[in-house]
Structure formats: structure tokens, C-alpha cells
Amino acid sequence: MHVRLARFPQDLEIIRALVGAVTEFDGGTSPLGEAPLHDISRGPDRGSFGLLAGDGDPCAYVHAMTVGTILSAELVLDGDHRAGSCPTMLLGALSEQTAARGYSEVGLWVHTDDVSEFVGSLDGWEPTRTLIRMETSLPPDGLAEFPSGTTAKPFRIGMDERAWLELNNSAFSGHPEQGGWTRADLEQRFSHEWFDPVGLRMAWFNEKLVAFNWTKLSGQGTGEIYVIASSGAVRGKGLGRAIALEGLWDLYTRQLALTASLHVDLYNATAVGLYESIGFRRQESHRFFTRKLDAAER
């Protein structure tokens, strides 16, 4: 079994074909999230890298990017190689490459239960986070009733970027993926085909942004709450529920979506409880494993 660093752009089509086959095998669940897919298609960024495993046709791919202080990777594993030498050698090479780049820890996202079970059986890989995907049918059961004096409006390009970044980075302070966004990070999303400023609903109180719900269409008849947040200064007044419903109604009435989904950390009990109260139910689990690298590996 051979493991090598992926070459870009030469290996791009090989990786895309493997991702497509694995997505189909897993019933539509992509093995890579938005960030690595974007990274692969454009470069990747400095500091990112990919590893391909296999003799001839690849049986696995892993894409690694710097997130905070650790290297975070996502695993693409062919349906016929969900255990054994292929993923074992690939993850060994991932640890070696991580250590060679000076990191003391490596993280790995896994998006299906069978692969999670395998990774969890390997020495040193510990589950540290669980992200769940929730789904609901539309229209939602309930109206968006905002606190008195609060008004919801669409995002205004060229006017609302600063306010959005301030609220997002405050609400997600310390969050490994969503915290610490820059204007460049925000504008990068504006360049995607799916971006629709009207689908980014902004709730204002006395000219201060207090909540937002950024939705998008993720498929025919399917919408998604991409990012949602509210100010801690106004919690307990029904603002979180109102902004969630505001986005769902926009998905249903304007974008004609019949279902909506979102992702949330399992242990964020407040958020999970809110989403369950407006009809969302759990569909999938995505697990994050970490492995500390010992001195010999570094």
C-alpha cells in the first residue's frame, strides 16, 4: 500500500472522483466539508496538504488544514476499505506529516458511523467533539415574533460587513471554525454561487445588530441554516427563536424550500433544545477525533 502527498492541480480530478464515489456510497453524505472542498478546488492554501493512499486507484484521501493551533483533517475512505491497511497507513502518514510540520496534535473529522468506529479503535485517537445534523420540514410551525423594537432586514453588501463580523466573532469566540473571521473570510463566501444577500437575515435593535440567520439553498427543495447567532446581551427574550424562524420562512416562501437542515455541536444543549422546539430532529452525527503526537514522532 502506497501513500503519497497529493499534487495540485494534477490530482484534482482523482480526488473529486473519489469524493463523489464515497458521497454516493454513503447516501449523499459528503466526506469533506465546505472548507476543504473550497481549499482543494482553488489550490490548496499555504500550509494545507492532502495525502492519497492506494496502489493504482486510490482507496483513501485525507485533506489537512490549519485550524487554530492544530492541524485539522477530513478523511475520504472508499466503501470497500473501511478498515485494514489502507486507512491505517494513511492515518499513520497523516501523523508523520503533522509532526514534520511542527504540530504536537492532529485532529480528524469523520462523517459516518462505520468510519468513526474504526478510527476510534486505533491507538491514540480520542473522540473530542460531536457535530449533529438536524432537519425539519417546511413551512415551520410558528411565526417569527421579534422582541419589541427589533426589525429584521436583508444583509446590505458594502454596509453591514463590520456589524456582522463583530457579532459573529463575539458569538463564536474561541470556536475553531466559525470564530475569528476576517472581512476576507466573509467576502470569500460572497463569491460562492449559492450566496444570496437576501437570505442573510439581520435583526437590528436601535441600529445595533443583535442577531442574524444566514441561510442558503443546498439542493433542489432543500435549504440550510448556514450560520446563526444572537447577541448575549438580549438572550432570554425570544430573539434566538425569532431569527431562526425568520430564516426558515424566507427559505419556504421566497426560495421554495420544503426541508431545512443545520449543524450544531451536540453538547450545546441550549441550541439543540431551541431547534428541537421548532421542529428539527437529529439525522446524522459527525465526530472529531484528536491524537497527541509523542516526542518520538516529533
Order of alpha helices (4+ residues) and beta strands (2+ residues): beta-alpha-alpha-beta-beta-beta-alpha-beta-alpha-beta-beta-alpha-alpha-beta-beta-beta-alpha-beta-alpha-beta
